[in-house]
Amino acid sequence: MARGFAKPRVPCCNFADPKASLLALIPKNPTSTTERIAERRAAQEQVFLREVDDALREDDAARLFRRYGLSVGFGVFAVLAGLAGWMTWNNHVESEIGHKGEAFTIALDQVEAGRWDPAKASLDQIAAGGGPGYAASARLVEAGVALDRKKPDDAVKIYAAVAADPTAPQPYRDLATVRAVATKFDVLPPQQVIDRLKPLAVPGGSWFGSAGELVAVAYLKLGRKAEAGALFAEMAKDTTVPGTLRRRARQLAVQLGGDPGEEPASPALAQ
């Protein structure tokens, strides 16, 4: 061999340690036949256990269905039937309300056009089957038409019927009471006016302005000026009373010795 060439170096195992060399030739994850059989058996057991668990679950579900399925089915059916019935009834009610409102509008148009006979027929039909609110409204319209036709006695009868109707909404009954007294105010005894309207002549009440004025004038007819002045003063202070009526009550309160307080500034002056 020529001196100028070096002998190639071949990698080799460390023969100084035979055990290390043997371990280097053995696979990292050795699996013997026994281990593979054990793993396969464990996998089969897992599959078997899952199948048994699924079978038990299915058996439990079938047993529960046989025991409670009929009751649950009836319960679901009852709920669905109730929901369907409620939706049907709700649609029916909304449809009826729409029809009644349309009929009432037609009746008002007939009244405005002066077609009293067809208007009265429409209003009577609404009053007969339109529900408490529509019935009271129809009767009040009839009373108003009777007043326009110079039939105050007929109007008072209608107002009295609405005021005495326990099924009518309370605001309609109160309105009928005020209108009935106002229609016959000139011929009614003053004390009767006071007795009928004093429960409505309350500060802050919806009818304080109309009822309060009639009661105060009835006091004047009886010569009870102090009470009339005090009532007019209360009306002048109540901001829920219409402005025109409140200003008139202030003037009367001052004349009768009442104390209406300071007059509020008008919006124009405030600006």
C-alpha positions as CSV (number, residue, x, y, z in Angstrom):
1,M,0.0,0.0,0.0
2,A,1.3,3.4,-0.9
3,R,2.4,5.5,1.9
4,G,0.5,8.6,0.7
5,F,-3.0,7.1,1.1
6,A,-4.7,6.9,4.5
7,K,-6.7,3.8,5.3
8,P,-10.5,4.6,5.2
9,R,-12.2,4.6,8.5
10,V,-15.3,2.4,8.6
11,P,-17.8,3.0,11.3
12,C,-18.2,0.0,13.4
13,C,-19.7,-1.0,16.6
14,N,-17.9,-0.8,19.8
15,F,-16.7,-4.4,20.0
16,A,-15.2,-3.5,23.4
17,D,-18.8,-3.7,24.8
18,P,-20.6,-6.7,23.3
19,K,-23.8,-6.0,25.3
20,A,-24.1,-2.5,23.8
21,S,-23.6,-3.8,20.3
22,L,-26.3,-6.4,20.8
23,L,-28.8,-3.8,22.1
24,A,-28.1,-1.6,19.1
25,L,-29.3,-4.4,16.8
26,I,-32.6,-5.1,18.8
27,P,-35.7,-3.0,17.8
28,K,-36.8,-0.2,20.0
29,N,-40.3,-1.6,20.7
30,P,-40.0,-5.3,20.8
31,T,-43.3,-7.2,20.7
32,S,-43.3,-10.9,21.3
33,T,-46.0,-13.3,20.2
34,T,-47.3,-13.6,23.8
35,E,-47.6,-9.8,24.0
36,R,-49.4,-9.5,20.7
37,I,-51.9,-12.2,21.7
38,A,-52.5,-10.4,25.0
39,E,-53.1,-7.1,23.2
40,R,-55.5,-8.7,20.8
41,R,-57.4,-10.3,23.6
42,A,-57.6,-7.0,25.5
43,A,-59.0,-5.3,22.4
44,Q,-61.6,-8.0,21.9
45,E,-62.6,-7.7,25.5
46,Q,-63.1,-3.9,25.1
47,V,-65.2,-4.5,22.0
48,F,-67.3,-7.1,23.9
49,L,-67.8,-4.8,26.8
50,R,-68.9,-1.9,24.5
51,E,-71.4,-4.2,22.8
52,V,-72.7,-5.4,26.2
53,D,-73.1,-1.8,27.4
54,D,-74.9,-0.8,24.2
55,A,-77.2,-3.8,24.6
56,L,-78.0,-2.8,28.2
57,R,-78.7,0.8,27.2
58,E,-81.0,-0.3,24.4
59,D,-82.8,-2.8,26.8
60,D,-83.2,0.0,29.4
61,A,-84.6,2.4,26.8
62,A,-87.0,-0.3,25.5
63,R,-88.2,-1.1,29.0
64,L,-88.7,2.6,29.8
65,F,-90.6,3.1,26.6
66,R,-92.9,0.1,27.3
67,R,-93.5,1.5,30.9
68,Y,-93.9,5.2,30.2
69,G,-94.1,5.6,26.4
70,L,-97.9,5.7,26.3
71,S,-98.2,8.3,29.1
72,V,-95.4,10.5,27.6
73,G,-97.1,10.2,24.2
74,F,-100.4,11.3,25.6
75,G,-98.7,14.2,27.4
76,V,-97.0,15.4,24.3
77,F,-100.3,15.1,22.3
78,A,-102.1,17.0,25.0
79,V,-99.5,19.8,25.0
80,L,-99.6,20.1,21.2
81,A,-103.4,20.0,21.1
82,G,-103.6,22.7,23.8
83,L,-101.2,24.9,21.9
84,A,-103.1,24.5,18.6
85,G,-106.4,25.3,20.4
86,W,-104.9,28.4,22.0
87,M,-103.6,29.6,18.6
88,T,-106.9,29.0,17.0
89,W,-108.8,30.8,19.7
90,N,-106.4,33.7,19.7
91,N,-106.8,34.1,15.9
92,H,-110.6,33.9,16.3
93,V,-110.6,36.7,19.0
94,E,-108.3,38.9,16.9
95,S,-110.6,38.4,13.9
96,E,-113.7,39.2,16.0
97,I,-112.1,42.4,17.3
98,G,-111.3,43.5,13.8
99,H,-114.8,42.9,12.6
100,K,-116.3,44.7,15.6
101,G,-114.0,47.7,15.1
102,E,-114.9,47.8,11.4
103,A,-118.6,47.7,12.2
104,F,-118.2,50.5,14.8
105,T,-116.3,52.7,12.3
106,I,-119.1,52.1,9.7
107,A,-121.7,53.1,12.3
108,L,-119.8,56.3,13.2
109,D,-119.6,57.2,9.5
110,Q,-123.3,56.7,9.2
111,V,-123.9,59.0,12.2
112,E,-121.6,61.6,10.7
113,A,-123.4,61.5,7.4
114,G,-126.8,62.0,9.2
115,R,-128.1,58.5,8.2
116,W,-129.6,57.9,11.6
117,D,-131.8,54.9,10.9
118,P,-129.0,52.6,9.5
119,A,-126.6,54.0,12.1
120,K,-129.0,53.1,14.9
121,A,-129.4,49.6,13.5
122,S,-125.6,49.2,13.4
123,L,-125.2,50.5,16.9
124,D,-128.0,48.3,18.2
125,Q,-126.3,45.3,16.7
126,I,-122.9,46.2,18.2
127,A,-124.5,46.8,21.6
128,A,-126.2,43.4,21.5
129,G,-123.1,41.3,20.7
130,G,-120.1,43.5,20.7
131,G,-118.8,43.0,24.3
132,P,-119.0,45.3,27.3
133,G,-116.7,48.0,25.9
134,Y,-118.3,48.1,22.4
135,A,-121.8,48.0,23.9
136,A,-121.2,50.9,26.2
137,S,-119.5,52.9,23.4
138,A,-122.4,52.2,21.1
139,R,-125.0,53.4,23.7
140,L,-123.0,56.6,24.4
141,V,-123.0,57.4,20.7
142,E,-126.8,56.8,20.6
143,A,-127.2,59.2,23.5
144,G,-125.1,61.8,21.8
145,V,-127.2,61.5,18.6
146,A,-130.4,61.8,20.7
147,L,-129.0,65.1,22.1
148,D,-128.2,66.4,18.7
149,R,-131.8,65.5,17.6
150,K,-133.2,67.5,20.6
151,K,-134.3,64.5,22.5
152,P,-132.7,65.0,26.0
153,D,-135.1,62.6,27.7
154,D,-134.0,59.7,25.4
155,A,-130.4,60.6,26.0
156,V,-130.7,60.7,29.7
157,K,-132.4,57.2,29.7
158,I,-129.5,55.8,27.7
159,Y,-126.9,57.5,29.9
160,A,-128.7,56.1,33.0
161,A,-128.7,52.6,31.5
162,V,-124.9,52.7,30.8
163,A,-124.2,54.2,34.3
164,A,-126.1,51.4,35.9
165,D,-124.6,48.6,33.8
166,P,-122.3,46.6,36.0
167,T,-120.6,44.9,33.0
168,A,-119.6,48.3,31.4
169,P,-116.1,49.5,32.1
170,Q,-115.9,52.0,34.9
171,P,-114.7,55.0,32.8
172,Y,-117.8,54.6,30.5
173,R,-120.1,54.5,33.5
174,D,-118.5,57.6,35.0
175,L,-118.8,59.4,31.7
176,A,-122.5,58.4,31.4
177,T,-123.1,59.7,34.9
178,V,-121.5,63.1,34.2
179,R,-123.3,63.5,30.9
180,A,-126.7,62.5,32.4
181,V,-126.4,65.1,35.2
182,A,-125.1,67.8,32.7
183,T,-128.1,67.1,30.4
184,K,-130.6,67.6,33.1
185,F,-128.6,70.0,35.3
186,D,-131.1,72.9,35.0
187,V,-134.0,70.8,36.3
188,L,-132.3,68.7,38.8
189,P,-132.2,69.7,42.5
190,P,-128.8,71.0,43.4
191,Q,-128.3,68.6,46.3
192,Q,-129.0,65.7,43.9
193,V,-126.3,67.0,41.6
194,I,-123.9,67.2,44.5
195,D,-124.7,63.7,45.7
196,R,-124.3,62.1,42.3
197,L,-121.1,63.9,41.2
198,K,-119.2,64.6,44.4
199,P,-117.5,61.1,44.2
200,L,-116.1,62.2,40.8
201,A,-115.2,65.7,41.8
202,V,-111.9,64.7,43.3
203,P,-108.6,66.5,42.5
204,G,-106.5,64.4,40.2
205,G,-109.5,62.4,39.0
206,S,-110.3,61.9,35.4
207,W,-113.6,63.8,35.7
208,F,-112.5,66.4,38.2
209,G,-112.9,69.3,35.8
210,S,-116.4,68.4,34.4
211,A,-117.9,67.0,37.7
212,G,-116.2,69.7,39.9
213,E,-117.6,72.6,37.9
214,L,-121.2,71.2,38.1
215,V,-120.8,70.5,41.8
216,A,-119.4,74.0,42.5
217,V,-122.3,75.6,40.6
218,A,-124.7,73.4,42.6
219,Y,-123.1,74.8,45.8
220,L,-123.7,78.3,44.5
221,K,-127.4,77.5,43.9
222,L,-127.7,76.4,47.5
223,G,-125.9,79.6,48.7
224,R,-122.8,77.7,49.9
225,K,-120.3,80.2,48.4
226,A,-117.3,79.1,50.6
227,E,-117.5,75.5,49.5
228,A,-118.0,76.6,45.9
229,G,-115.0,78.9,46.1
230,A,-112.8,76.2,47.7
231,L,-113.7,73.8,45.0
232,F,-113.0,76.3,42.2
233,A,-109.7,77.0,43.8
234,E,-108.8,73.3,43.8
235,M,-109.7,73.1,40.1
236,A,-107.5,76.1,39.3
237,K,-104.5,74.4,41.0
238,D,-105.0,71.0,39.3
239,T,-102.9,70.8,36.1
240,T,-104.9,67.8,34.9
241,V,-107.9,70.1,34.4
242,P,-108.2,71.6,30.9
243,G,-106.6,75.1,30.6
244,T,-109.8,76.9,29.7
245,L,-111.7,75.4,32.5
246,R,-108.9,76.0,34.9
247,R,-108.7,79.7,34.1
248,R,-112.5,80.1,34.5
249,A,-112.3,78.3,37.8
250,R,-109.5,80.7,39.0
251,Q,-111.6,83.8,38.2
252,L,-114.6,82.3,40.0
253,A,-112.5,81.3,43.0
254,V,-111.1,84.8,43.4
255,Q,-114.6,86.3,43.2
256,L,-115.8,83.8,45.9
257,G,-112.9,84.4,48.3
258,G,-111.1,81.2,47.5
259,D,-107.3,80.8,47.2
260,P,-106.4,79.5,43.8
261,G,-102.7,80.2,44.4
262,E,-100.3,81.8,41.9
263,E,-101.3,81.6,38.3
264,P,-98.7,79.6,36.3
265,A,-96.9,81.5,33.6
266,S,-98.0,80.8,30.1
267,P,-95.6,79.0,27.8
268,A,-95.0,82.2,25.7
269,L,-94.1,84.2,28.8
270,A,-91.9,81.4,30.1
271,Q,-89.9,81.5,26.9
